[in-house]
Amino acid sequence: MAQSEEARRAMRIACPADEGAFLRDYAATARLRALPKAQLHMHGDAILRPRRICDALAAFNASPEPRLARARAELGAEAAAGSVRAQHLLPLLDRPTLAMPGPLWTPDGRVATCTLRQFDDACPIAGATGWNDDGELWHGMGGSRDMALVVSIAGASARSAEAWAEASEDAVREGIRWVEYAVGGPADDAAGAVRIRAEAWTEWRDGLLALRQHALDAVPEVGIALVVCPSTPSGAYAAAFAAHLRAEPDGRLREAVRGVGQVGASDPAERVEAYAIFRAAGLVAVNVHAGEWTVARPALVAQSRASVRSAVEVAGARRIGHGIIAAGDAELCALLRERNVCLEVCLLSNRALDNCPLGLAHHPLPALLAAGVPCCLATDNAYKLAAPNAMGLVREYQCAAELLGLDARSLAALAAASFEHSLAPAHVKARALADIGAWLNREERAAAGLAAVE
Ligand SMILES: [Zn+2]
């Protein structure tokens, strides 16, 4: 049977190890791709198509030296200086050519887990590097550091106009109309930085605005907002950021940067002053990573639940990155429900990072929905989770439907929440909500064997 044009296009953008399985899975998602969605939790450095990684590895491995030896020496120096993270990453480079670590990837950079079952079976990733520099195992990390190291040495970067435009193209294919990217702050690589030099601000601003504009020009139907997630927690840094923002000569940056959040596992309470300043500057607290664990990690439950409470009560978060630890805690669920704080639930990320040890079918999302907690679905890190394209959001909906048993009404509610809790303009939200209603009508009429009523 001849492949449809759509299937051939999907093949060109993807790089699956098992093309037949990928195409079958892709074809099966047509109705989920038709559901309008917003992507609210996506790290801007993780939007690489597998094809880009595959091509970069092939080009690198055509003549790996002296670059591979140089990378080995640099990481070796860090390891010798005592970096536990570097000590665990170093064996990845102890081979004649560069290879992606398994099991989500094949060594040559193709997606090894084309289907949800394959992904579920491959996780959690045994032996994946999740060590921080204090020598603590930070909940597995799903091997994301291993993958990021290989991808960066191979020279594939998400920080390119092409990668951002491709991500918007993939968004359209997935029915996504609005994307919010978490990005780092200006000059915040130095821990505790208290000032932002003018040149650093300008470089940060111009770089991000150019990437965003390129994507908007390429695919105008996908709106893009940015969420700044500084690694620096200090109030002084936030004050410097706010001063630069106030001094901007026009509204372009304000239109682009609408949110503030944080990545990593620190308690939002450590940033009480910074959040107050960012919020006063007009930024909305979203992508506030907290409560990424589940009760499967009993030693961390109390701390994890406390961080969700901090995100709401201290950071003033309107959305929380993950927050799935709230499941089973009636008080915390009530707090999220009453304050209308939405959890950005990333099913496959939770599985890869071993927060869902019994498998995706046991994810706490249904329990959170039953408790009335606002939730949306998001991807977290597309390439680090071996998504079939730069977005990977349909796969989350497919997982919710096929492995968690959610019906069309629940999926439509998740999609509606993704717009209601987004930073999108009102007209984008209103149109999407109407179209989601029409989608649900079609689904329910089809299920009842009736023609759709528009
Ligand atoms: Zn995240």
Residues whose N, C-alpha, C, O or C-beta is under 5 A from the ligand:
A	BS01	ZN	G321 D380
